[in-house]
Each structure stands twice: as structure tokens, then as C-alpha cells.
Amino acid sequence: MAGLAQDMQSAQPEELPEADARQQAVTVVICAYTLVRWDKTRLAVASVLSQRPAPAQLLVVIDHNPELAALARRELAGVTVLENFAARGLSGARSTGLLAATQPITVFLDDDAEARQGWLESLIEPYREPAVIATGGGVVPRWWSAARPSWLPREFDWVVGCSYVGLPKSTGVVRNPIGANMSVRTQPALDAGGFDGAVGRVGTRPRGCEETELAIRLTASIPGSKVIYVPAAAVDHYVPRERTRLRYFLRRCWHEGQSKAAVVRLVGASSGLKSERRHAAVVIPASLLGDLRSLLAGDPAGAKRMAASVSGLSASAAGYIAARLSR
């Protein structure tokens, strides 16, 4: 996909055309890889089809699972089912969807997330400004049980693929969106090469950052372009029991460090670690101070959150250093 445009440095994103009153000029892509999530995938599809106005195109991309692809073709109405023709993994599946998109904006929703009413309209609203190259929406955790784990700091909700403390509280510019709920201008993303298979989740291996790397590459390719975070464009993201355990938390942090090392190799440390430096230097220390106050006020979970913050930061740093040294 790289090299489709010869003069991206001088290109400017086109303005979003006026959509039909009954339809958004948008392609929505949902990537799925396992039968285990089939019920969640159906809910994700239904939440997209219920948007008003509806998207012009809805694609479900199956990542190298013929049985799941056959099931999706049988049971999903109003949807185009494709199979990932690229390398196995989320980056390949998303690039497959991007190539098949027919609309000027391509939106990505996780297969275990449900869009709230008004989500799609809010997510693409910023594209009325030509400089906007990508957007991301709020991702709200839907815990497998009714209660949030008391030990999990909200600053680490990225571990479960959700919005976290440290993101803007209102609509504003960010470096990159959260992959569970994001959109890009289709042609510029294709011209920039799509999602890089060197980063991103493959199966159950908890890697990530494919959306981070693409967002950095996109904004670098078009001077003056920007990514907008829209908290009100919200989806509910299911968090299964196994992702609320400390073992998964530490494993995910380690792999995030490994993923960040891959991003740095591709785009450099200045862009690749800009947000992470602020999070480690400002957001997490503020979290520790808040949890210390909670502990002193009689909340025993404050100590657990402090321990989790330190452990998570250490695991992420260790994963990053190990990946850098291995090169």
C-alpha cells in the first residue's frame, strides 16, 4: 500500500462531503478473529447498524478463521464479510478493511465493543475541519462483573483497551486515538501505507500500538494535520474476567513496552514516546499521590493501586528496555 501517493508532503486532506440525510459517508470496519467472541461481535454489528444516520458501508474482516468467516456470512445481514488477505493479526485485518473501504472516512470498532447512540455522528463531526486527519472516541469499560477492580488505577485503563486518566476530558488534540474506537481519512491512510504489520496484536498476544504508529505517520505525512479525541463519541468495551487479573495486567504492560520499542524503531523516540513521557512523569505521580491520600483517609485499596501503578510502570519500562537491547 505504501507509495500510492507521490507527493503526500504537499497534499491536504479533502473536506468531508455532505452526507445523504439518511446515511453517513463512512465505512465502518469491525475485525474479528475468534468464535469465542461471536456473541459480542453480533452486538457490535447491531450497535453500528442502529446508528442514525447509518454508515454507508459496514465491513466485518475475519482474521484467518474460515469457520468464523462462514458463520458471519450466514448470520450477519446488512454486512459485507471479508477475510484478511494480509499477514495474520489486527494490523493486517485493519489494512484489509481500509483497502476495501468505499467511503472517504473509515471507522474502526472492536469486535467486543458496543457503540452508543450518536457515536458515529459525533466521531466524524471534527472532519468538517480539513486539517483533521483522524479521530478517536471515548472507550468505557464494561466489566465482566458489576464492580470495577478496586486495585486497578484508572491511569492504567489502557491495559484493558479503554480511555484512561491522562486523556483530555473534552474534545481536543491528541497524538493518537484508542484503536477500539477510531477513524481515519481513508485515502491519506492508504497513501501513508496503512497499518504496519510490525506492530499490533496477533491473536491473544497482548501487543498493541498499531494505531499509534499509523497516527504518527499520518500527521507527519501531511503538515498541519491533527488527530482529535472526542470523549462523547463513546463505546462500551467488554472486559472479560481474565483481563482483570494482576497477571494479565503485568503481561500487558510488558508487551506494551515491547510495542513501544517497535514504534520507536519505526518513527523515532521523539514522537514514539512523547505521550508516554508525560504519562510517566506527570499523570502517574499524581495518581500515586491521590492513592496515598486515599490510603491515609482509610481506603485500603489505595495501597493496592499504588503497588499496581509502580509495578505496571516497571513492567512497561522493562519490556521496552528488553526489546531495545534485543535489537
N, C-alpha and C positions, 0 to 999 in steps of 0.2 A: 504493500500500500504506500510505502514511502516513495516520494518522488513524483506524486501525481500532479503537484504544482511546481512550477519552475521559479516563481517569483513571490513566494509567501512573505518575504521580508517587507514587501511594499503592499501586500494585499490587505484589504479591510473586510471584515465580515459584513455580509449583506443584511439589510434590515429584515426583521420578521414580517412576512406578508400578512395582510389582513386575512384572518381565517373565516371560513364559512360560518354562519351563525350557529350551525348545528355541529360543527366539527373543528377541532384544533389542527393546525398544520404541524402535527407532531407524530413521530413514530415512537412507540414505547417498546422497549426490549426487556424481557424477563429471561434470565439464564437459569437453567435447572440442570442438575447432574445426578440426582438420586431419587429413587422411588420412595425413600423414607419420608421425604418432604411433600409427597404428592398432594395430600390434603391442604397443606399450606400453599402450594403452587396454585391450586384451584382458587383459593381465596384471594391470592394476589391478582390473578387474572380477572376475577369478578370485580375486585375493587377498582381496577383500571377501566373495565367496561362500564362501570356505573358513573364514571366522571361525566360532568356536564359543563361545557361541551366535551364530547368524547374525542379520543385521539383518532387521527385519520388512519393509523396503521398500528396493529399490535402484533409483535413477533415474540414467540417463545423459542429460545435457542436451547437445544438439548446437547449437553456436553458428553459426547461419546458414550451414549447409553441407548442402544437400539430398542430395548424393551420399554424404556420410558418414552422414547420418541413415538413408538407405536401407540402407546396408551394415550399420549397427548393428542395425537391425530384423531383418535377415536372419540375422545370425550370433550375436547375443548372446541366450542363453537365460537365463531367470530374472531378466530385467531389463526395466524399463519405459523406453522411449526416448522422450524429448520433444525438441521443438525450441524454442529460445529465442524467445519471442514479444516480448521487450523489445528495446531497442537492442543492436546488436552489441557484444560484449565480455564479459569474465568477470563483471563485476558483474551485467549483465542475465541471463546464463546462471545464475548462482548464485541470483538472485532468482526466476527461473522454477522452479528446483528447490525453493526454500524454499516457494513458494506451492503446489506440488504435493505437498509432504510430508504424510503422514498420521499421523506419529508425533510425540510430544512433544519428541524430540531430533532435530535434523538435523545430520548429519556431512558434511563436505566433504573429498574426497580428490582430489588432482590426477590427471590422466589419464596422467601419466608417473611415477607413484609406485606402489609395491607395499607393501601393509600386511603387517607381520609377524604371526605368530600371537600371539593375545592382545591385539592392538592395540585392537580395538573395545571389549572389556570394560574395558580399562584407561582408555580415553579417556572413557568415560561414568561411571566409578566416582565421580568427585567430585560428580556431580549428586545423590547421596544427601544432600548438604548443600543445603538450599533456597536459600541465598544465591548459589550458583554459577550464573552466567548463561551462561558459555561456557567451553570448554576447548580446549587445543591440545596436540599431541603432538610428540615428537622427530622431526626430519626429517634423515635420514642421507644424505649424498651418495653416489651410486653413479656413479663417474667412468667416462667412455666408455673410458678405458684403465685399466689396473690401478692406476696411481700417481696420487696427488694432485698437482696442480701445485705445485711447490716454492716458487713466488713468491707464492702466494695466502695471505694471512693468514687464520687461522681466524675472526678477529673480523669478517671480511667474507664469511662463508659465506652471509649473507642475499642476496648478489648472485646466487647460484645457487639461491635458494629453500630454503635448508637452515638447520638450527639452527646458531648461532654462539656463540663465546665472548662472554659477557656475559649470556646467559640463565641462569636458575637451574640448578644441577646436580642438584637433586632437585625433587620436586613442590612447587610454590609459586605465589604470586600474581604475575601479570604484567599489563601494560596491555592487551596484545593477543596472540592466537596467530599462528602462521605459517599462511598461507592454504592451503598444500599439505596440511595435516593439522589440521583444526579442527572444532569442533562448537559449536552454539548451541541454546538452548531455542527451539523453533520459534515458538510464539505470541508471546513477547516480541519476538523478532527481526522478525516480521511487523508487530507493533504499532509498533515503532520505525521502520518504513519499509523494511526490507530493505537490500540493498546499494545504495549511491548510485552511479549511472552517471557521476557527475562524476569519479570516481576508479577506478582499476583498469586492468588490461591489456586491450588490444584487439588481437587477432591477435598479431603478433610484436613490437609496440611494447612495450619493457620497462618499462612503468609498473607500479604496484602500489598497496598501501595501502588497498584496499577493505575488507579485514578489520580493519585498524587503525581506520579511521573508524567502522565499524559497532560494533566493540567499545567504543570510547569513547562512542558514542551510547547503546549498551545500558546500560552501567554508570551513565551519567548519568541515564537514564530511570527506573532503579529504585534508589533509595538503599540502600546497604548491599550491593549485588550485587558480584560479583567474577568475574574470569577466572582460571582455573587452568591452569598449564603442567604437563604430565605427561610427562617425558622418556621414561619406559618405554613409553608408547603410541607406538611407533616405526614409521615407514615408511621405505623406501629410495627416494630420489628420483633418477631418472636425470639425469645432467648430460652433455649432448652436447658434442662437441669444440668447437663454436663458442663455447660459454659458458665455455670455459677459456682464452680468448684475452684479452690485455690490452685490445684494442679493445672487446670486449663489456663487460668489467669497467668501463671508464671510462664507456661509454654507459649501462650500467645504473645506475651511481652518479649520473650526471647526471639521469636520469629519476626516480630515487628522490627526489632533491631537488625536482624538479618535482611529484612526487606528494605529498610532504610539504607543499609550499606549498598544494596543493589541500585537504589535510586541515586545515591551519591556517585556511583561509578558512571551512571548514565548522564546526569545533569550537573554534577558538581556539588560540593558541600554548601556553598553559599545559598543556593535555592533549596537543595535537598534537605537541609537541616534548619532552615530559618524558623519555622514554626515550632520545631522540637526544642530548639534552644530556649525560646521564650517559655514554653510549657515547663521545661525543667528548671529554669531559673526564676520564674515568677509565679506560675499557676500552682505548681506542686508545693513550693514552700508556703504559699498562702493556705493551701489545703491542710498542710501539716499543722500550721498554727491554729486553724479553726478546729481541727480534731483534738488538739491539745486542750483548747478551751472547753470543748465538749466533755473531754475526759475529766477535767478538773471540776466541771459542773455536775458530774455524777453519771455520765454516759459511758459505760464500759466498752461499747463498740468503737469509741473514739480511738482507743489503743489499737484495736484490730485494723482500723482504716489507716492509721499511721504506719503500722507494720506493712500493710499491703502496698502503700504508696512507695515506701523505701524499697521493698522487695521488687515491685514492678519496675521502678526506675532502674534498679541494679540489673535486673534480668534483661531489660531492653538494651542497656549500655553494654552488657556482656555479649549479647547476641551481635550487636553492631561491631564490637571490637574483634570478636572471633571471626566474623565474616571478612572484615578488612585484613586481618592477619593471614587468613587463608588465601588471599589473593597475592 
